């Protein structure tokens, strides 16, 4: 039971299945003191859980309660409003629900309230130990390896000598043991630090791995419309590969969004992409796919950590969408053989431009296989059928052909 219902007297039962979380309403009648779940009535919540723990549901049966997510307070929080929950650094609380930048949580004694999200981090024994040490010794600084957990700005101590690249003028040479202050962490894993000897400069702290988790990943298909067919380089190959990505995302029940740039003048999405029934197709006038309509369908702060991006044109709408997603802290995986432009020059340099900004530039086969852990995944064989036929040549490795075109 994850929370009281704000719209109906009763509760919400949250069940984690193989690839998704499903929530069911349990209505409660004060007049009869009964709980209604589906067409059945029960005297108590315990009776509801007992009934469905015995496998009497046609969909699934309950196995065990999910453990409450535990969080640690990174800083003292006095609270300003009645609904806030005051806490001290190192306190442990249970997660209830998050709304934007605030988390509703509770103590084991029943006290509950709202705390700023940047004051909390998932429980880890090593983090708890470091918080206790820091409380005992105010001069003790956090290590750079904790920056991703603690948020910024934060004091830190350099744990390893770092020599700057001779090709990067904005990198800072730091010595082991230097005391610095981390002001900002970039999406590409670099962070800006303040050192008393110098100003704020970038340095590498930790790599972003870009691991894909299907339940936290969405597929964005950008403007693959009929009017572009004659002018876009390797258009048919982009359509074919994008169709594979859509088929894979549908099998994995991932969110999929298709956009159309000015459909009144540029036409509809091509039929070659396959069955798009049930997939929202959003018209737009902006270069970026991040429209108000898209944001009303997918909460980019809560629902996804990664976005797979395909479509056209690489150097315009695809690139603008990728950069805006990066600004929002979302990993972007641009599928090189599923994006294109009129000019191969624009296409290739746009891919490099996005890579420099922190986008993971990859291939369709790498993406599809990266969405499953291995051959033991129940959908592996089904996904494997999508990649057995070799992906069509998208022109990335045959630039000489472009040079001879009129």
TILO-29486 format. One line per 10 residues: number of its first residue (from 0); for each residue x, y, z of C-alpha. Coordinates in pm, 1 decimal, always signed. Layout:
NUM = X,Y,Z | ...;
//
This chain:
0 = +0.0,+0.0,+0.0 | +179.6,+308.2,-120.7 | -42.6,+599.0,-22.7 | -390.7,+717.4,+68.1 | -602.5,+798.2,-236.3 | -667.4,+1170.0,-272.8 | -971.9,+1120.8,-497.0 | -1149.3,+815.9,-357.2 | -1197.9,+694.5,-3.2 | -972.0,+392.6,+10.8;
10 = -620.0,+289.0,-86.3 | -396.8,+213.3,-382.9 | -230.3,-125.4,-421.8 | +93.3,-103.1,-622.6 | +209.5,-432.4,-778.0 | +548.5,-467.0,-947.6 | +525.4,-710.7,-1237.1 | +797.7,-818.9,-1482.0 | +828.9,-499.6,-1688.3 | +598.4,-249.9,-1520.0;
20 = +422.9,-137.8,-1204.2 | +42.4,-164.5,-1198.3 | -176.7,+17.7,-947.5 | -525.4,-86.4,-835.5 | -781.1,+111.6,-637.5 | -922.9,-42.8,-322.1 | -1241.2,+144.4,-229.8 | -1351.3,+176.3,+130.8 | -1704.3,+234.3,+258.3 | -1736.3,+402.0,+597.8;
30 = -2101.5,+297.9,+615.3 | -2038.7,-76.2,+582.1 | -1674.2,-72.5,+698.2 | -1588.0,-285.8,+394.0 | -1307.3,-277.6,+138.9 | -1402.6,-335.3,-225.9 | -1142.7,-469.0,-469.6 | -1289.8,-543.2,-812.6 | -1622.4,-719.5,-755.3 | -1524.4,-863.7,-417.6;
40 = -1574.2,-721.7,-69.3 | -1343.1,-773.5,+227.9 | -1358.1,-690.6,+597.0 | -999.7,-561.8,+615.4 | -693.1,-480.3,+408.5 | -525.7,-788.9,+550.9 | -805.1,-1000.0,+402.8 | -750.4,-839.5,+59.8 | -379.4,-918.5,+63.7 | -435.0,-1270.7,+195.1;
50 = -686.5,-1345.2,-81.6 | -456.6,-1234.0,-362.1 | -149.4,-1393.3,-204.9 | -310.5,-1732.0,-274.9 | -306.6,-1683.5,-651.7 | -679.0,-1623.2,-695.2 | -626.8,-1337.6,-941.0 | -636.4,-1416.7,-1312.0 | -348.6,-1174.4,-1371.2 | -102.5,-1246.3,-1093.7;
60 = -71.5,-1327.0,-728.6 | +107.4,-1132.0,-460.3 | +446.4,-1269.0,-355.5 | +577.8,-1035.3,-87.0 | +558.1,-671.0,+17.1 | +805.7,-445.5,-159.2 | +1056.0,-297.7,+87.2 | +1011.8,+70.0,+160.4 | +1277.6,+281.4,-2.4 | +1500.7,+424.9,+268.2;
70 = +1654.9,+769.7,+236.6 | +1925.7,+952.9,+429.5 | +1918.0,+1320.8,+517.5 | +2224.7,+1493.1,+374.7 | +2165.7,+1821.3,+555.6 | +1969.9,+1958.9,+850.5 | +1620.9,+2077.2,+752.3 | +1419.6,+2285.8,+997.9 | +1109.2,+2317.4,+781.2 | +915.2,+2635.2,+717.5;
80 = +558.6,+2512.8,+676.6 | +328.7,+2296.4,+884.0 | +342.3,+2013.9,+628.5 | +725.6,+2004.0,+625.9 | +917.7,+1731.4,+810.7 | +1211.7,+1865.8,+1017.2 | +1513.0,+1635.1,+1022.7 | +1884.5,+1629.8,+1097.2 | +2177.4,+1520.3,+883.5 | +2210.0,+1142.0,+896.0;
90 = +1843.1,+1077.3,+981.4 | +1684.1,+782.6,+801.1 | +1332.9,+817.0,+656.5 | +1102.8,+609.4,+435.2 | +1003.1,+732.8,+88.5 | +629.0,+775.4,+27.3 | +588.2,+984.2,-289.4 | +769.7,+1256.8,-483.2 | +617.2,+1566.4,-641.0 | +864.2,+1764.8,-849.9;
100 = +1142.2,+1883.2,-615.1 | +980.1,+1764.9,-287.5 | +957.8,+1419.3,-131.4 | +692.7,+1307.2,+116.7 | +859.5,+1077.2,+368.0 | +811.0,+940.9,+717.4 | +999.5,+838.0,+1029.8 | +951.3,+495.1,+1185.0 | +752.1,+658.3,+1468.6 | +485.5,+777.1,+1223.0;
110 = +589.9,+1139.8,+1176.7 | +559.4,+1236.5,+811.0 | +599.2,+1544.6,+594.4 | +769.7,+1704.3,+295.2 | +1146.5,+1746.1,+251.4 | +1338.2,+1905.5,-42.2 | +1456.3,+1627.7,-275.3 | +1812.1,+1765.2,-283.5 | +1834.3,+1711.1,+95.0 | +1792.4,+1333.0,+57.1;
120 = +1982.7,+1043.3,-100.9 | +1918.1,+665.8,-124.0 | +2043.1,+478.9,+181.5 | +2393.1,+337.0,+154.4 | +2600.0,+215.5,+447.2 | +2909.7,+400.9,+327.4 | +2714.3,+724.1,+287.9 | +2571.9,+693.4,+639.0 | +2922.8,+636.8,+775.0 | +3058.8,+943.1,+594.5;
130 = +2773.9,+1159.1,+725.2 | +2845.3,+1047.9,+1080.8 | +3215.2,+1125.6,+1042.6 | +3137.7,+1466.5,+893.9 | +2907.8,+1546.3,+1185.9 | +3181.4,+1460.4,+1434.4 | +3449.3,+1656.7,+1250.0 | +3335.1,+1974.0,+1074.3 | +3669.0,+2004.3,+899.5 | +3632.5,+1666.4,+733.3;
140 = +3538.7,+1708.3,+365.7 | +3346.2,+1478.2,+134.4 | +3527.9,+1295.4,-141.9 | +3467.5,+1380.4,-506.7 | +3327.8,+1031.2,-562.7 | +3024.5,+1128.3,-354.4 | +2936.6,+1435.6,-561.6 | +2679.5,+1248.1,-764.3 | +2502.7,+1144.4,-442.9 | +2528.4,+1461.4,-238.4;
150 = +2433.9,+1720.0,-498.3 | +2603.0,+2055.1,-543.2 | +2745.9,+2289.2,-432.5 | +2951.5,+2071.4,-198.5 | +3298.0,+2077.3,-41.8 | +3526.3,+1799.5,-162.3 | +3878.4,+1664.2,-133.8 | +4080.7,+1546.6,-435.3 | +4165.9,+1176.6,-406.9 | +4380.9,+1140.6,-718.5;
160 = +4626.3,+1356.8,-913.5 | +4476.6,+1481.3,-1238.1 | +4679.8,+1618.0,-1527.2 | +4475.6,+1828.6,-1772.8 | +4462.5,+1742.4,-2141.5 | +4685.9,+1960.8,-2357.8 | +4391.8,+1992.2,-2597.3 | +4152.2,+2128.9,-2332.5 | +4240.0,+2479.4,-2214.9 | +3959.8,+2487.5,-1957.7;
170 = +4078.9,+2188.1,-1753.4 | +4242.2,+2233.2,-1414.9 | +4546.5,+2058.8,-1274.3 | +4474.2,+1937.4,-922.0 | +4680.5,+1753.4,-665.4 | +4582.8,+1472.7,-430.6 | +4458.4,+1623.7,-104.0 | +4354.1,+1959.7,-254.3 | +4042.9,+2110.9,-95.9 | +3795.5,+2227.8,-360.4;
180 = +3430.4,+2322.2,-389.0 | +3219.6,+2154.8,-658.0 | +2983.5,+2415.5,-803.0 | +2821.1,+2226.9,-1088.3 | +2815.9,+1876.3,-1239.0 | +2777.3,+1855.9,-1617.1 | +2578.6,+1590.3,-1800.5 | +2899.7,+1454.3,-1956.7 | +3051.8,+1370.4,-1616.4 | +3268.9,+1682.1,-1587.7;
190 = +3220.8,+1927.7,-1305.7 | +3310.4,+2288.4,-1237.8 | +3514.4,+2342.0,-923.6 | +3643.4,+2640.0,-730.8 | +4001.1,+2627.5,-610.0 | +4145.2,+2902.7,-393.6 | +4447.2,+2928.6,-625.4 | +4238.4,+2960.6,-944.2 | +3886.4,+3020.1,-1072.4 | +3602.2,+2782.0,-1160.9;
200 = +3729.8,+2533.2,-1421.6 | +3619.1,+2192.5,-1548.2 | +3766.5,+1861.3,-1444.6 | +3666.5,+1498.6,-1495.2 | +3512.3,+1333.6,-1189.3 | +3318.0,+1024.6,-1289.8 | +3205.0,+869.4,-1620.4 | +2843.0,+833.9,-1730.5 | +2791.5,+477.2,-1844.8 | +2468.2,+521.8,-2036.2;
210 = +2325.6,+185.8,-1935.3 | +1974.3,+134.2,-2071.2 | +1689.2,+9.1,-1851.2 | +1377.5,-55.4,-2057.8 | +1133.6,+44.7,-1783.1 | +1307.4,+384.6,-1752.0 | +1366.4,+451.1,-2123.6 | +1149.8,+614.8,-2391.5 | +1177.0,+612.3,-2771.6 | +1139.9,+945.9,-2954.8;
220 = +1079.5,+926.9,-3332.7 | +1138.2,+1266.9,-3492.0 | +958.5,+1393.2,-3805.0 | +989.6,+1096.1,-4042.7 | +738.1,+1243.3,-4289.8 | +649.7,+1171.7,-4651.1 | +755.1,+1510.7,-4793.4 | +1112.7,+1450.5,-4675.4 | +1152.0,+1125.3,-4871.4 | +1302.9,+1272.7,-5193.7;
230 = +1551.4,+1503.0,-5020.1 | +1686.0,+1316.1,-4715.4 | +2000.2,+1110.1,-4766.7 | +1936.6,+734.6,-4719.7 | +1576.4,+803.8,-4619.9 | +1454.7,+445.6,-4676.8 | +1732.5,+305.5,-4455.0 | +1641.1,+546.2,-4174.9 | +1275.9,+441.3,-4203.4 | +1365.3,+71.5,-4193.7;
240 = +1592.0,+100.4,-3889.4 | +1349.4,+329.8,-3705.4 | +1078.0,+70.6,-3766.2 | +1295.7,-188.4,-3590.7 | +1335.6,+41.1,-3291.8 | +960.1,+98.4,-3272.7 | +892.2,-276.8,-3288.3 | +1145.1,-342.1,-3010.4 | +1007.1,-64.1,-2791.1 | +652.3,-195.8,-2832.6;
250 = +756.9,-546.6,-2729.3 | +923.5,-402.6,-2417.1 | +620.7,-179.2,-2343.9 | +835.5,+133.7,-2349.6 | +684.3,+480.8,-2396.2 | +699.4,+582.7,-2764.3 | +636.0,+930.6,-2904.0 | +625.6,+1029.5,-3271.6 | +634.4,+1394.1,-3382.0 | +550.5,+1563.5,-3711.9;
260 = +698.1,+1896.7,-3818.6 | +424.2,+2120.9,-3965.3 | +219.7,+1826.7,-4099.4 | -10.7,+2058.3,-4295.6 | +276.3,+2142.2,-4528.2 | +518.6,+1852.4,-4483.4 | +273.5,+1564.2,-4475.6 | +209.7,+1276.6,-4238.3 | +445.2,+1019.3,-4089.9 | +539.2,+755.7,-4349.3;
270 = +341.9,+431.7,-4340.6 | +663.4,+228.9,-4384.9 | +740.2,+266.6,-4013.2 | +486.4,-3.8,-3935.4 | +187.4,-16.1,-3705.3 | +168.1,+305.8,-3501.3 | -170.1,+232.5,-3343.7 | -172.3,+338.5,-2980.1 | +135.9,+557.9,-3028.6 | +79.7,+933.6,-2988.8;
280 = +168.9,+1138.9,-3297.8 | +229.6,+1499.9,-3196.0 | +230.8,+1788.9,-3446.4 | +482.7,+2064.8,-3379.2 | +622.2,+2388.4,-3517.2 | +934.9,+2406.5,-3300.1 | +1257.1,+2224.6,-3385.2 | +1260.6,+2049.3,-3046.8 | +1030.7,+1754.2,-2984.4 | +986.2,+1868.5,-2622.9;
290 = +644.4,+2030.9,-2658.8 | +380.2,+2091.1,-2393.7 | +174.5,+1806.6,-2540.5 | +467.1,+1565.3,-2510.4 | +535.1,+1673.1,-2152.5 | +168.9,+1612.8,-2067.6 | +214.7,+1250.1,-2176.3 | +558.5,+1177.4,-2030.6 | +693.4,+1330.0,-1710.2 | +1057.1,+1378.5,-1807.6;
300 = +1150.5,+1430.6,-1441.7 | +992.9,+1115.4,-1303.4 | +914.2,+864.8,-1579.0 | +1238.8,+831.0,-1774.1 | +1614.8,+839.8,-1722.4 | +1708.2,+777.1,-2087.5 | +1569.2,+862.6,-2430.5 | +1648.9,+679.6,-2755.1 | +1637.4,+927.7,-3042.7 | +1587.0,+862.8,-3414.2;
310 = +1451.3,+1057.0,-3710.8 | +1533.4,+1365.9,-3916.8 | +1698.7,+1603.2,-3964.8 | +2006.2,+1516.3,-3760.0 | +2149.8,+1867.8,-3746.0 | +1819.0,+2044.0,-3674.0 | +1530.2,+1879.5,-3488.4 | +1719.7,+1572.8,-3365.5 | +2010.5,+1779.3,-3235.6 | +1786.9,+2042.2,-3072.9;
320 = +1584.2,+1771.2,-2898.0 | +1899.0,+1594.9,-2776.3 | +2048.1,+1912.4,-2629.0 | +1725.1,+2003.5,-2449.8 | +1700.4,+1655.2,-2298.9 | +2060.9,+1681.2,-2178.8 | +1979.3,+2012.3,-2011.3 | +1708.1,+1829.5,-1817.6 | +1954.9,+1566.1,-1694.6 | +1832.3,+1285.1,-1921.0;
330 = +2072.9,+1046.2,-2095.6 | +2029.3,+1063.6,-2473.4 | +2113.8,+774.3,-2707.6 | +2117.2,+892.4,-3069.8 | +2092.9,+600.2,-3313.6 | +2340.9,+688.0,-3589.5 | +2191.1,+451.3,-3849.6 | +1838.7,+581.7,-3777.1 | +1900.0,+956.2,-3822.7 | +1986.3,+1154.9,-4133.5;
340 = +1985.6,+1493.3,-4306.4 | +1974.7,+1620.5,-4663.6 | +2352.5,+1660.3,-4653.3 | +2586.6,+1392.4,-4523.7 | +2816.0,+1669.9,-4403.2 | +2540.5,+1810.4,-4180.0 | +2458.0,+1461.2,-4058.4 | +2811.6,+1361.9,-3961.9 | +2905.2,+1688.4,-3795.9 | +2575.9,+1695.3,-3604.7;
350 = +2653.5,+1349.9,-3464.3 | +2996.2,+1473.9,-3357.1 | +2844.9,+1793.1,-3212.1 | +2601.0,+1589.0,-3003.4 | +2875.1,+1350.6,-2891.0 | +3080.1,+1646.9,-2766.8 | +2780.8,+1760.0,-2559.9 | +2736.3,+1422.4,-2391.0 | +2502.1,+1229.8,-2621.7 | +2570.4,+856.7,-2660.6;
360 = +2596.9,+800.7,-3037.4 | +2535.5,+433.4,-3111.1 | +2369.5,+185.0,-3349.0 | +2028.3,+21.9,-3364.8 | +2156.1,-328.5,-3291.0 | +2352.3,-204.4,-2989.8 | +2039.6,-29.1,-2860.6 | +1806.4,-326.5,-2905.7 | +2043.0,-571.5,-2736.1 | +2127.9,-314.9,-2469.6;
370 = +1765.0,-305.3,-2357.5 | +1782.5,-666.5,-2233.7 | +2031.2,-817.6,-1990.8 | +2106.6,-1124.6,-2200.1 | +1964.4,-1433.6,-2364.8 | +1781.0,-1526.7,-2044.0 | +1547.4,-1229.1,-2088.1 | +1196.4,-1358.3,-2175.8 | +1180.7,-1132.4,-2484.3 | +1533.7,-1197.0,-2610.2;
380 = +1441.4,-1436.6,-2892.3 | +1161.2,-1208.7,-3005.5 | +1397.1,-909.5,-3017.1 | +1669.9,-1116.7,-3180.0 | +1444.3,-1173.1,-3480.9 | +1443.2,-797.7,-3540.7 | +1820.5,-779.0,-3582.1 | +1890.8,-1106.8,-3763.9 | +1841.4,-931.6,-4102.2 | +2139.8,-701.4,-4147.4;
390 = +2052.9,-335.0,-4107.1 | +2048.2,-152.3,-4442.3 | +2342.0,+66.9,-4539.6 | +2275.0,+415.7,-4405.9 | +2572.3,+574.9,-4577.9 | +2783.7,+649.1,-4273.9 | +3075.6,+440.9,-4398.7 | +3037.3,+509.1,-4770.7 | +3103.9,+880.3,-4796.6 | +3275.7,+842.0,-5134.0;
400 = +2937.9,+770.8,-5289.6 | +2820.5,+1113.6,-5174.3 | +3113.0,+1287.0,-5341.5 | +3006.0,+1162.9,-5686.6 | +2639.8,+1259.9,-5657.9 | +2535.5,+1551.7,-5881.7;
//
